[in-house]
Amino acid sequence: MHGRIRILPVNSILKMVVIVKLNSNKGFTLIELIIVIAILGILSAAAVPKFMSLSADAKKASLDSFAGAVRSTDSLVMGKAKIAGIKSSNTITNIPDTDLYVLNDHMSINAEHLKNAMFFEDFMATSYDKISSQTTFVYLGDKELSAHEIDTQQCYIQLTRPYTVVEDEPVVFNELKINRFYDGC
C-alpha cells in the first residue's frame, strides 16, 4: 500500500476526534497560558493608543458641532428678532415673550443667553467681558471652571465678539469669531 492514500468515511473521523478529545482532557499547560497572556498584552498595547486618539477626536468633533450649532442658532434667533420688530441695538435686548437676547444684529453670546437658546447637555459655558471683547468659553464637562482652569485644560472653543467705542458712543459689536483650542483634548 505504498503511495496510496486511504480516505476514511466521515463518521470514522468523528469517532477518532472524540476519542482523542476524551483522552487529552487535561487543560492548558502553563506555557500555553503565558503565550496567550503575552499575545493579549501585545494586542491591548496596540489598541489602547488607537482608542485614546478616538476619544480626542470625539471631543474635537463635539466642540466643532457646537460651534456650527452656535452659527445656526444665531440665524434662527435673529429671524425671531426681525419678526418681533427688533432693530439693530448696541445693548443686549430681549426678544419679547422669549428667553432669547440679541446684540447688534446677532444673538448674545453671554453664557446664560446661549443656554437659553441652545441645547447644552454635556457642555459648560463661562463668559468673561474683556477690555475689547465679549468672550464665552465652551468646554465639555459638568463643572464650571475658572479662566485659569479652562486655559490649562486646552480643550475648548472660544466665542468672541470684538467691539470698539466710536466717539464715546455706545459700543459697536463686530462679527462672531470662534477660536478652537484643542491641544489638551
Summary of the structure (lengths in Angstrom):
residues: 185
radius of gyration: 31.8
end to end distance: 71.8
largest distance: 111.8
contacts: 450
relative contact order: 0.11
helix: 44%
strand: 21%
